[in-house]
Amino acid sequence: MARKPNRNQRRKYAKPLPRGEFAAHIESLTLEGRGVAHVDGKATFIARALPGEEVRFVYRDRRRHFDLGDAVAVDTPSPERIEPGCPHFHACGGCAMQHLAPEAQVAHKQQALLDQLSRIGRVEPEQVLAPLTGPIWGYRRMARLGVRYVGKKGRALVGFRELGSALIADIDTCPVLDPRVGEKLPAIADLIAGLDARRDIPQIEVGCGDAHCALAFRHMVPLGEADRARLDAFADEHGFAIFLQPGGPETLAPLVAGDRDVYPSYRLEEFDVEIRFSPLDFVQVNAGINQRMVHKALDWLAVEPGDRVLDLFAGLGNFSLPLARRTGATGTVTAVEADEAMVERGAAAARANGLGNTRHVVGNLFEPDAAQGWPHESFDRVLLDPPRAGAEAMVPVIARMKPARVVYVSCHPGSLARDVGRLVNDHGWRLLAAGVMDMFPHTAHVESMVVLEPGVTRRKRARQ
């Protein structure tokens, strides 16, 4: 029997792409921010194109059921089209929507959330929340930057990938990054070019706190003393904290061993909480929106002193530590997270903030362990902030607990709609409210928050 060709072989023998420019009318936007057109009856997703526009595009890829293209000219522009604020927008793939007016970006994300709730979840919110918005430039405090040393040019490239390519974009500034990093990309590139290990550093993780920014250098070979001295001098000159990562995430360590002061941190002033993190940690990228999000989530949870609160996918405690402040000494917060090291650090953060009413638990929230105690306990409020995969396995657990209220923070409207639909349609819950947060301006990422509570019959509600 002939062996089935692998993906790379199929691409190798695929028909060549059509050459030249082709015309298209853009009908709508995808969740990823690409314009949707139908060319000769086939769905074609075109980058940098907006609904209502007549564009000319070139093919980038052809698939069985759809094609991909890049707009090269706009013959009839949308009234919502604006001039991108970054000089590298047309080459860099870090942002997908700078050509769309900021208020239109938010409206698109809000509609995308409502469409997903309706189509996937078969549910509509009783109230659509006003979007949470903030600064649209210099907001990004966490990022992964690609690095490539180009020997023929004798220089290094540091930045995001090119649009539709695995290559590093040749950029000298990034206006969405925290300016402490975004305005120093040339200096970082010069540093890389001057290292002996310049060909063996594929990426830099960025983590910016309130006081300083940290850079974590992934290196594929051990660094010599000369390179370590160059990194140390660069840190002193530019005010960066330097970390090294020779292997997996567990190998991350400060350049100067044992120096805990290099870890960045951020404060949630309203709750008198400070959280220390590393450049590899999951931290909400937009500090301003995060402050507003935590405030709004706790308000919607309607947490009161003495409440028992469950925080799922708790991470370092972005929600659980403020929740512990709000519940007071008579309440408790159970913070569940899958990563054991993260759980230990969340507990340490609680102690550092003088919080004695938290319980930190290691738990696989995608395959809950029935032997653990917390899934069988009762809680007054539940907050969850899962990754893109959502929290499908937790839906029946939450439904069984019947807390008075649930707030679900999501980074993917599709998985959110699936989970909310199950709570509403299978378990009789109410979707009180839903809305988006502009956590990632100029990108297609949709961050959202929904509020749910168990269903109440008319008779029971009349007695309340």
Buried (B, 14 or more C-beta within 10 A) or exposed (E): EEEEEEEEEEEEEEEEEEEEBBEBBBEEBBBEBBBBBEBEEEBBBBBBBBBBBBBBBBBBEBEEEEBBBBBBEBEEBBEBBBEBBBEBBBBBBBBBBBBBBBEBBBBBBBEBBBEBBBEBBEBEBEEBBEBBBBEBBBBBBBBEBBBBBEEEEEBBBBBBBBBEEEBBBBBEBBBBBBBBBBBBBBBBBBBBBEBEBBBBBBBBBBBBBEEBBBBBBBBEEEBEEEBBEBBEEBBEEBEBBBBBBBEEEEEBBBBEEEEEEBBBBBBBEBBEBBBBBBBBBBBBBBBBBBBBBBBBBBEBBBBBEEBBBBBBBBBBBBBBBBBBBBBEEEBBBBBBBBBEEBBEBBBBBBEBBEBEBBBBBBBEBBEBEEEBEBBEEEBBBBBBBBBEEBBBBBBBBBBEBBBBBBBBBBBBBBBBBBBBBBBBEEBEBBBBBBBBBBBBBBBBBBBBBBBBBBBEEEEEEEEE
